[in-house]
Amino acid sequence: MGTYSFKLPDIGEGIAEAEIVAWHVKVGDHVAEDDPLCDMMTDKATVEMTAPVAGTVTRVAGEVGDQIAIGSVLAEFETEGAAAAEPTVEVAPNEAAEVVKPDPDPILPGTGRGTAHEAGGGGGETPSAPPASPPLHQPAAGNPPPTGEEQKRILASPAVRERARNLGIDLAQVKAVGDHVRHADLDAFLIYNQGYRPAGAARSDEQVKVVGLRRRIAENMAASKRHIPHFTYVEEFDVTKLEALRADLNATRGAKDRLTILPFLIVAACKALPEYPMLNARYDDEAGVVTRFGAVHLGVATQTDAGLMVPVIRNAQGLNIWQLAAEVKRLAEAARTGKAKSEELSGSTITLSSLGPLGGIAATPVINRPEVAILGPNKVVERPIVRDGQIAIGKLMNLSISCDHRVVDGHDAASFVQAMKRLVETPALLFVD
């Protein structure tokens, strides 16, 4: 018999700690080598940690939501045979790993300031044998878990299948990041579908701990609203000509290259921003410095199963309509599948947040701090419109913009949107240098 101490490896470039977002084992569990151990999150990437050896779990470090320092003991195992064992550094029962309390206003890589975050979780003493967290969703009584040939064809380990059965989840409903369903995919499904319940089951009260990306989003939104005096301006665009042009262009390409309205709006923003550089900027309020950027690194807010992410189109001003459409599609897919690189998720200078057909009449988007402006296009609708004294049916869309009133004046924000309006309503201008 021996003891093996598994220390948290460096799972990112230059990070000091990572957050526990899910435990897949508890003290007393027997695991095989490479069995899922826990999910750790750093920046906006979640990494599944696997057991380095076979044995019995004798100690785990921290609870879900705790920050664990790189190099600290993450878990200890009792192994069979001396060859499998490693000498372990003696630590006090409550010091198996350094649990790091987040800074009140952490600085995130590539942003200059926290893009999200001010409150922290975790910390405190870590029990030597923390109890297993109860499942978020209990299977409904009298409602057996789904079975059948369709579920058998889904690639998943026995442990994942058993957990899905206990939760009453049909694996066919779970979107896998890779070629098989993992524990992290189940966690993302539960977080995204917080109201999920098997068919026929009664809805019951539950408490869901806010961890990982969802906590970062919550902290970011709170920090942005707390520190930034927002104001929002909304203008109506007549996109009748633009929609006709879009239809003509789509007719020349296949379905997979179909253009949405977003690339046209991005081109309009990139053409208008040089006249209003204070909008393509970041504000370091501690240093009292506004950095105005020459290039447009456009963040595109993207909904994923784990929460909202903002992949970045680098040098958007240098891309044409088709290149922008391809980049929006590529980055959105990378974000949704967890394959986006860290450099693709930071460094934006202005953000666009669109709800597509759910865009509503107007929006008051929250600024992606430390940026100073965010655009929110709303849905296109057909409505009566007066042209040259005659009533006609036009395709109209509202565009909302939220700005940091500390550095952006209302006149400048309105003037920028009006410049975009002229470009959008005369779409030929989008293609004129």
C-alpha positions in Angstrom: 0.0 0.0 0.0 1.2 3.5 -0.7 0.0 7.1 -0.9 0.0 9.1 -4.1 -0.4 12.9 -3.9 -1.7 14.5 -7.1 -0.7 18.1 -7.5 -2.7 20.5 -9.7 -0.5 20.9 -12.9 -0.2 24.1 -14.9 -3.2 23.8 -17.1 -2.8 27.3 -18.7 -0.1 29.8 -19.7 1.0 31.8 -16.7 -2.0 31.1 -14.4 -1.6 31.0 -10.7 -4.8 29.1 -9.7 -7.8 27.4 -11.2 -11.4 27.0 -10.0 -13.1 23.8 -9.1 -16.3 23.6 -11.1 -17.2 20.0 -10.5 -16.0 16.9 -8.5 -16.7 13.5 -10.1 -15.4 11.6 -7.0 -15.6 11.7 -3.3 -13.5 10.4 -0.4 -13.7 6.7 -0.3 -14.4 6.2 -4.0 -12.2 3.7 -5.9 -11.0 5.0 -9.2 -9.1 3.5 -12.2 -6.3 5.3 -13.9 -7.6 8.1 -16.2 -11.1 8.0 -14.6 -12.6 11.5 -14.4 -11.6 13.3 -11.2 -12.8 16.8 -11.4 -13.3 19.8 -13.8 -11.1 22.8 -13.3 -11.6 26.2 -14.9 -9.1 28.9 -15.7 -10.0 32.0 -17.6 -12.8 30.7 -19.8 -11.6 27.2 -20.5 -12.7 24.2 -18.5 -10.3 21.2 -18.3 -11.3 17.7 -17.1 -8.7 16.3 -14.7 -8.3 12.6 -14.6 -6.9 10.2 -12.0 -3.2 9.7 -12.5 -3.2 6.3 -10.7 -5.7 3.6 -9.7 -6.6 3.6 -6.0 -8.9 4.8 -3.3 -9.5 8.6 -2.9 -8.4 9.5 0.6 -8.5 13.3 0.4 -9.8 16.0 -2.0 -9.0 19.7 -1.9 -11.7 22.2 -1.7 -15.3 22.4 -2.7 -17.0 23.4 -6.0 -16.3 27.2 -6.4 -12.9 27.1 -4.6 -9.8 28.4 -6.2 -6.8 26.0 -6.0 -3.2 27.2 -6.5 -1.1 25.5 -9.2 1.2 23.0 -7.6 -1.0 22.4 -4.6 -2.2 18.9 -3.7 -5.6 18.4 -5.5 -6.3 14.9 -4.3 -4.6 11.9 -2.5 -5.0 8.3 -3.3 -4.2 5.0 -1.5 -2.7 2.8 -4.0 -1.9 -0.9 -4.3 1.8 -1.8 -4.2 4.8 0.4 -3.4 5.7 0.9 -7.1 2.5 2.9 -7.6 3.0 5.1 -4.6 4.8 8.4 -4.5 6.2 10.0 -1.4 3.8 12.7 -0.2 4.6 15.9 1.6 3.0 15.8 5.0 0.3 18.4 5.3 -2.2 19.3 8.0 -5.7 18.0 7.4 -7.0 21.4 6.4 -4.0 22.2 4.2 -4.1 19.6 1.5 -4.2 22.4 -1.0 -4.0 26.2 -0.9 -7.5 27.5 -1.5 -7.2 30.9 -3.0 -9.8 33.6 -2.3 -10.4 35.7 -5.5 -9.2 39.3 -5.4 -12.0 41.8 -4.9 -11.3 43.2 -8.4 -9.2 40.7 -10.3 -7.2 41.5 -13.4 -7.8 39.0 -16.2 -5.3 38.2 -19.0 -5.6 40.3 -22.1 -8.2 42.8 -20.6 -6.2 45.2 -18.5 -9.0 44.8 -15.9 -11.5 42.2 -14.9 -13.9 41.6 -17.7 -16.3 40.3 -15.2 -15.4 39.9 -11.8 -15.5 41.2 -8.4 -16.9 38.8 -5.8 -15.2 35.6 -5.0 -16.2 32.2 -3.7 -14.5 29.5 -1.8 -11.7 29.9 0.6 -11.7 29.1 4.2 -10.7 25.7 5.6 -11.0 22.6 3.5 -12.3 19.6 5.4 -10.3 16.4 5.0 -13.3 14.6 3.7 -15.9 17.0 2.3 -19.3 15.4 1.7 -20.3 14.7 -1.9 -22.5 17.4 -3.4 -26.1 16.3 -3.9 -27.1 16.0 -7.6 -28.8 19.0 -9.0 -31.7 17.0 -10.4 -33.3 13.9 -8.9 -34.9 11.4 -11.2 -38.7 11.5 -11.0 -40.5 8.8 -9.1 -42.3 6.5 -11.4 -40.5 7.8 -14.4 -37.8 5.4 -15.4 -34.7 6.8 -17.1 -34.8 6.6 -20.9 -33.5 3.5 -22.6 -33.3 2.2 -26.1 -31.1 1.7 -29.1 -30.7 5.4 -29.8 -29.1 6.0 -26.4 -26.9 3.0 -26.7 -25.4 4.5 -29.9 -24.2 7.6 -28.0 -20.6 7.4 -27.0 -20.1 7.8 -23.3 -18.2 6.0 -20.5 -20.1 3.7 -18.1 -19.7 6.3 -15.3 -21.2 9.1 -17.4 -24.1 6.8 -18.4 -24.7 5.9 -14.8 -24.7 9.5 -13.7 -27.1 10.5 -16.5 -29.5 7.7 -15.5 -29.4 8.9 -11.9 -30.2 12.4 -13.0 -32.9 11.2 -15.4 -31.1 12.8 -18.4 -31.5 11.4 -21.9 -28.0 11.5 -23.3 -29.4 12.2 -26.7 -30.3 15.7 -25.4 -26.7 16.4 -24.3 -24.4 18.3 -26.7 -20.9 16.8 -26.5 -17.9 18.9 -26.9 -15.9 16.1 -28.4 -16.8 12.7 -29.9 -18.3 11.4 -26.7 -20.3 12.7 -23.8 -18.2 13.6 -20.7 -19.1 14.6 -17.2 -18.3 18.3 -18.2 -21.0 18.0 -20.9 -23.5 16.8 -18.3 -22.6 19.7 -16.0 -23.0 22.2 -18.9 -26.4 20.7 -19.7 -27.6 21.0 -16.1 -26.3 24.6 -15.8 -27.9 25.7 -19.1 -31.1 23.8 -18.4 -31.6 24.8 -14.8 -35.3 24.1 -15.2 -34.7 20.7 -16.7 -36.8 17.8 -15.6 -37.8 14.5 -17.0 -41.2 14.3 -18.8 -44.0 14.0 -16.3 -41.9 15.0 -13.3 -43.1 17.6 -10.9 -41.0 20.8 -10.6 -39.3 21.1 -7.2 -37.3 23.8 -5.5 -33.6 23.5 -5.8 -30.4 25.5 -5.1 -27.8 25.7 -7.8 -24.3 26.9 -6.8 -23.1 29.6 -9.2 -19.6 28.5 -10.3 -17.3 28.6 -13.2 -18.2 30.6 -16.3 -21.6 31.5 -14.9 -20.0 33.0 -11.8 -17.6 35.0 -13.9 -20.4 36.3 -16.0 -22.3 37.3 -12.8 -19.3 39.1 -11.4 -18.5 40.8 -14.7 -22.1 42.2 -15.0 -22.1 43.4 -11.4 -18.7 45.1 -11.8 -19.7 46.7 -15.0 -22.9 48.2 -13.6 -21.3 49.2 -10.4 -18.3 51.0 -11.9 -19.7 52.3 -15.2 -22.4 55.0 -15.5 -24.2 53.6 -18.6 -26.4 55.5 -21.0 -28.3 53.9 -23.9 -29.2 55.5 -27.2 -31.6 53.8 -29.7 -32.2 54.6 -33.4 -34.4 53.1 -36.1 -32.7 51.9 -39.3 -34.5 51.3 -42.6 -32.9 48.1 -43.8 -35.1 47.5 -46.8 -32.4 48.0 -49.4 -29.8 46.2 -47.3 -32.1 43.1 -47.0 -32.6 43.1 -50.7 -28.9 43.3 -51.3 -28.3 40.5 -48.7 -30.9 38.3 -50.6 -29.1 38.9 -53.9 -25.7 38.1 -52.4 -27.0 34.9 -50.8 -28.4 33.8 -54.1 -24.8 33.6 -55.4 -23.6 31.3 -52.7 -24.5 28.0 -51.1 -26.6 27.6 -48.0 -23.5 27.1 -45.7 -22.2 30.5 -46.8 -25.5 32.3 -46.2 -25.0 35.9 -45.0 -26.8 37.3 -41.9 -27.2 41.0 -41.3 -24.3 41.0 -38.7 -21.4 41.3 -41.2 -23.0 44.3 -42.8 -23.4 46.0 -39.4 -19.8 45.2 -38.6 -18.6 46.8 -41.8 -20.7 49.9 -41.0 -19.3 50.2 -37.5 -15.7 49.8 -38.7 -16.2 52.5 -41.4 -17.8 54.9 -38.9 -15.4 54.4 -35.9 -12.4 56.3 -37.3 -14.4 59.5 -36.9 -15.4 58.6 -33.4 -12.3 57.0 -31.9 -13.5 57.5 -28.3 -16.0 54.6 -28.9 -13.3 52.1 -30.0 -11.5 52.4 -26.7 -10.8 51.0 -23.2 -10.8 53.0 -20.0 -8.5 52.2 -17.1 -10.3 54.1 -14.4 -7.6 53.4 -11.8 -4.9 54.9 -13.9 -7.2 57.5 -15.4 -6.2 56.6 -18.9 -8.3 56.0 -22.0 -6.6 54.0 -24.8 -8.1 54.7 -28.2 -7.4 51.9 -30.7 -6.6 52.3 -34.4 -7.6 48.7 -35.2 -11.1 47.4 -34.5 -11.0 44.1 -32.4 -14.7 43.4 -32.3 -16.1 41.2 -29.6 -19.2 39.2 -30.6 -21.3 38.1 -27.6 -22.1 34.4 -28.1 -24.5 32.2 -26.2 -23.1 28.8 -25.2 -24.4 25.9 -23.1 -22.1 27.2 -20.2 -23.1 30.8 -20.5 -22.2 34.0 -22.5 -18.8 34.2 -24.1 -17.2 37.0 -26.2 -14.9 35.7 -28.9 -13.0 38.5 -30.8 -12.7 39.2 -34.5 -9.2 40.7 -34.8 -8.7 43.6 -37.2 -12.3 43.5 -38.3 -11.8 46.7 -40.3 -9.6 44.7 -42.8 -12.1 42.0 -43.6 -14.8 41.9 -46.3 -18.4 40.8 -45.9 -17.7 37.2 -46.6 -14.6 37.0 -44.5 -16.5 38.6 -41.5 -19.3 36.1 -41.9 -16.9 33.2 -41.9 -15.1 34.5 -38.9 -18.3 35.1 -36.9 -19.3 31.5 -37.7 -15.9 30.0 -36.8 -15.5 31.9 -33.6 -19.1 31.1 -32.4 -18.6 27.4 -33.1 -15.2 27.4 -31.3 -16.8 29.1 -28.3 -19.8 26.7 -28.2 -17.6 23.6 -28.4 -15.0 24.8 -25.9 -12.3 25.0 -28.6 -11.7 28.8 -28.6 -8.2 29.8 -27.7 -7.5 32.2 -24.8 -6.3 34.9 -27.2 -9.6 34.6 -29.1 -11.6 35.4 -26.0 -9.8 38.5 -24.9 -8.6 41.9 -26.1 -11.8 43.2 -27.7 -12.1 47.0 -28.1 -15.8 47.2 -28.7 -18.5 44.6 -28.5 -21.6 43.7 -30.5 -24.4 41.7 -28.8 -27.2 40.4 -31.0 -30.2 38.2 -30.0 -31.0 37.6 -33.7 -34.7 37.0 -34.2 -35.2 37.4 -30.4 -33.8 40.9 -30.6 -37.0 42.7 -29.5 -37.7 46.4 -30.0 -34.8 47.8 -28.0 -32.1 46.7 -25.6 -29.9 48.2 -22.9 -26.8 46.0 -23.3 -24.2 46.0 -20.4 -20.8 47.2 -21.4 -18.0 44.6 -21.6 -15.7 46.3 -19.1 -13.1 47.9 -19.6 -14.5 48.8 -23.0 -16.6 51.9 -23.3 -19.3 50.9 -25.8 -21.4 48.0 -26.8 -23.8 47.7 -29.8 -27.1 45.8 -29.6 -28.9 45.3 -33.0 -32.5 44.3 -32.6 -34.7 42.1 -34.9 -35.8 43.1 -38.4 -39.5 43.6 -38.8 -41.9 44.7 -41.5 -43.8 47.9 -40.7 -45.6 50.7 -42.5 -43.2 53.5 -43.3 -43.6 56.9 -45.0 -41.4 57.5 -48.1 -41.9 60.7 -50.1 -45.3 61.3 -48.6 -46.5 57.8 -49.4 -47.1 54.9 -47.1 -45.1 51.8 -47.9 -44.1 48.6 -46.2 -40.5 48.7 -45.1 -38.1 46.4 -43.3 -37.0 48.2 -40.1 -34.5 47.5 -37.4 -33.6 49.3 -34.2 -30.0 49.6 -33.1 -29.1 50.2 -29.4 -25.8 51.4 -28.1 -24.7 51.6 -24.5 -21.8 53.8 -23.6 -19.6 54.7 -20.6 -20.7 58.3 -19.8 -17.4 59.0 -18.1 -15.6 59.1 -21.4 -18.3 59.1 -24.1 -20.6 62.1 -24.6 -24.2 61.5 -25.7 -23.6 63.7 -28.8 -20.7 61.5 -29.9 -22.7 58.3 -29.4 -25.7 59.6 -31.4 -23.4 60.9 -34.1 -21.7 57.6 -34.5 -25.0 55.7 -34.7 -26.2 58.2 -37.3 -23.1 57.6 -39.4 -23.8 53.9 -39.2 -27.4 54.6 -40.2 -26.4 56.4 -43.4 -24.1 53.5 -44.4 -26.7 50.9 -43.7 -29.6 52.7 -45.4 -27.4 53.3 -48.5 -25.7 49.9 -48.6 -23.6 50.7 -51.7 -21.5 53.0 -49.4 -20.5 49.9 -47.4 -18.3 48.8 -50.4 -16.8 52.2 -51.1 -13.4 53.0 -49.6 
